[in-house]
Amino acid sequence: MSDKEIEIEFNGKKITYVEYKIITRKFIEKQVPTIEELQVLWIDDSKRRKFIDILQEVHIDLNFIKETEKLDKSDTFDVIANIVFESPLLTRDERAEQYIKLHNDKISQYGLEVKEVILAVLEEYKQGGIENINLRILLSENMLQMDAYNILKSNLGPEDVAKLFNDIKTDIYKINVF
C-alpha cells in the first residue's frame, strides 16, 4: 500500500497519509521556521516537551509517522527535520557515530574512564534518543555498575558533569549531513 492509498481520520475527516504529512509540515513550519530554531528547541528539555505536547494537542503524532515509514531507528528530531526542511534522514546510530568522529579529541581529553562513560551515554542515546542524554541516565543499572557519576565527578568536577551532558546534546544535534 502506497502513502497515497493510506487513509486516516484526522480531526473528523478522512485524509490520505500524504495530506497528513503536508498538514504536519505546515504546522511545524509555523512553530519552528528554521532548522536552527528546531535545534535550539530540541536540546532544551522543557521546550522540546512543550513542543511535543502542542503537536499532540493538534493531533500530530510523530510516532505514527515513524511507525508508518519504519523510522524507529531515526531520532524524532531527524524525522521532523526531514519532513519540514528536507534534511537527510539520519539514524541515531549515524548521529552518534558522526559525533564520535567529530569530537574524538573532546571525548578523549579526560582519559579512558570518562571516554567509556561518554561512549556508554551515546549507546543509551542510540537506543532511546535525546531523553537518554540526561543526568538521570547516570542512575541506570549500567551506569551505576560503571560508577559513571563518580568517574565524571572526580575527573570533571561536580559542576561540569551537567555541562558535559549539555555539550553532548548541543554537539550531537549540530550534525546535519556527513
C-alpha positions as CSV (number, residue, x, y, z in Angstrom):
1,M,0.0,0.0,0.0
2,S,1.5,3.4,-1.0
3,D,1.4,6.6,1.0
4,K,-1.3,7.9,-1.3
5,E,-3.5,4.9,-0.5
6,I,-3.3,5.1,3.3
7,E,-6.3,6.9,4.7
8,I,-6.5,8.2,8.2
9,E,-9.0,10.1,10.2
10,F,-7.7,13.5,11.2
11,N,-9.9,16.0,13.0
12,G,-13.1,14.2,11.9
13,K,-12.1,13.9,8.2
14,K,-10.6,11.1,6.2
15,I,-7.4,12.2,4.6
16,T,-4.5,10.5,2.9
17,Y,-1.2,9.9,4.6
18,V,0.4,12.3,2.2
19,E,-2.1,15.0,3.2
20,Y,-1.4,14.3,6.8
21,K,2.3,14.8,6.3
22,I,1.6,18.1,4.5
23,I,-0.5,19.3,7.4
24,T,2.3,18.2,9.8
25,R,4.9,20.1,7.8
26,K,2.9,23.3,7.5
27,F,2.0,23.3,11.3
28,I,5.6,22.6,12.4
29,E,7.0,25.3,9.9
30,K,4.8,27.8,11.7
31,Q,6.2,26.8,15.1
32,V,9.9,26.5,14.1
33,P,10.6,28.2,10.7
34,T,14.3,27.2,10.6
35,I,16.3,24.1,11.4
36,E,18.5,26.2,13.7
37,E,15.4,27.1,15.7
38,L,14.5,23.4,15.8
39,Q,17.9,22.5,17.1
40,V,17.7,25.1,19.9
41,L,14.2,23.9,20.8
42,W,15.3,20.2,20.7
43,I,18.2,20.4,23.1
44,D,16.1,22.3,25.7
45,D,14.2,19.5,27.5
46,S,11.4,21.8,28.7
47,K,10.9,23.5,25.3
48,R,11.1,20.1,23.5
49,R,8.4,18.5,25.8
50,K,6.2,21.6,25.4
51,F,6.6,21.4,21.6
52,I,5.7,17.7,21.5
53,D,2.7,18.4,23.8
54,I,1.5,21.1,21.3
55,L,1.8,18.7,18.4
56,Q,-0.2,16.1,20.3
57,E,-2.9,18.7,21.1
58,V,-3.4,19.3,17.4
59,H,-3.3,15.5,16.7
60,I,0.1,15.4,15.0
61,D,1.6,12.1,16.0
62,L,5.3,11.8,15.1
63,N,5.4,8.3,16.4
64,F,2.7,7.4,13.9
65,I,4.9,8.8,11.1
66,K,7.9,6.9,12.4
67,E,6.0,3.6,12.6
68,T,4.3,4.1,9.2
69,E,7.6,4.8,7.5
70,K,9.6,2.3,9.6
71,L,11.8,5.0,11.0
72,D,12.2,3.7,14.5
73,K,16.0,4.0,14.4
74,S,15.8,7.7,13.5
75,D,15.6,10.4,16.1
76,T,12.4,12.3,16.2
77,F,14.4,15.4,15.5
78,D,15.6,13.9,12.2
79,V,12.1,12.9,11.2
80,I,10.9,16.5,11.8
81,A,13.9,18.0,10.0
82,N,13.4,15.7,7.1
83,I,9.7,16.4,6.8
84,V,9.9,20.2,7.2
85,F,13.4,21.1,6.0
86,E,14.2,18.1,3.7
87,S,17.3,17.4,5.7
88,P,18.9,14.0,5.3
89,L,17.2,11.4,7.5
90,L,19.9,10.2,9.9
91,T,19.5,7.2,12.3
92,R,20.5,7.7,16.0
93,D,23.4,5.3,15.3
94,E,24.7,7.5,12.4
95,R,24.3,10.7,14.5
96,A,26.2,9.1,17.4
97,E,29.0,7.7,15.2
98,Q,29.4,11.1,13.5
99,Y,29.5,12.8,16.9
100,I,32.3,10.4,17.9
101,K,34.3,11.1,14.7
102,L,34.0,14.9,15.0
103,H,34.6,15.1,18.8
104,N,37.1,12.3,19.5
105,D,39.6,14.7,20.9
106,K,37.0,16.2,23.3
107,I,35.8,12.7,24.3
108,S,39.3,11.5,25.0
109,Q,40.7,14.6,26.8
110,Y,39.8,13.4,30.3
111,G,41.1,9.9,30.0
112,L,39.8,6.4,29.3
113,E,37.3,6.1,32.1
114,V,35.5,9.3,31.1
115,K,35.6,8.3,27.5
116,E,34.0,4.9,28.3
117,V,31.2,6.8,30.2
118,I,30.6,9.1,27.3
119,L,30.5,6.2,24.9
120,A,28.0,4.4,27.2
121,V,25.8,7.6,27.2
122,L,26.0,7.6,23.4
123,E,24.9,3.9,23.4
124,E,22.0,4.8,25.5
125,Y,21.2,7.6,23.1
126,K,21.2,5.2,20.2
127,Q,18.6,3.1,22.0
128,G,16.3,5.8,23.3
129,G,17.1,9.2,21.8
130,I,17.7,12.5,23.4
131,E,15.8,11.6,26.6
132,N,18.9,9.4,27.4
133,I,21.3,12.3,27.2
134,N,20.4,13.4,30.6
135,L,21.9,13.3,34.1
136,R,19.1,10.8,35.1
137,I,20.8,8.2,32.8
138,L,23.6,8.0,35.4
139,L,21.0,6.2,37.7
140,S,20.5,3.4,35.2
141,E,21.8,0.0,36.1
142,N,24.5,0.0,33.5
143,M,25.8,3.4,34.6
144,L,25.7,2.5,38.3
145,Q,27.7,-0.6,37.6
146,M,30.3,1.6,35.8
147,D,30.2,4.0,38.7
148,A,29.7,6.6,35.9
149,Y,28.7,9.6,38.1
150,N,31.7,9.2,40.4
151,I,34.1,8.9,37.4
152,L,32.7,12.0,35.8
153,K,32.6,13.9,39.1
154,S,36.2,13.1,40.0
155,N,37.6,13.8,36.6
156,L,35.5,16.8,35.6
157,G,34.3,18.3,38.9
158,P,30.7,18.1,40.1
159,E,29.7,21.4,38.4
160,D,30.9,20.3,35.0
161,V,29.0,17.0,34.8
162,A,25.8,18.7,33.8
163,K,27.8,20.9,31.3
164,L,29.2,17.7,29.7
165,F,25.6,16.4,29.1
166,N,24.5,19.8,27.7
167,D,27.6,19.9,25.4
168,I,26.9,16.4,24.1
169,K,23.2,17.4,23.4
170,T,24.3,20.6,21.7
171,D,27.0,19.0,19.6
172,I,25.1,15.9,18.6
173,Y,22.3,18.0,17.1
174,K,24.7,20.3,15.2
175,I,25.3,17.3,12.9
176,N,23.1,17.5,9.8
177,V,25.0,15.9,7.0
178,F,28.0,13.7,6.5
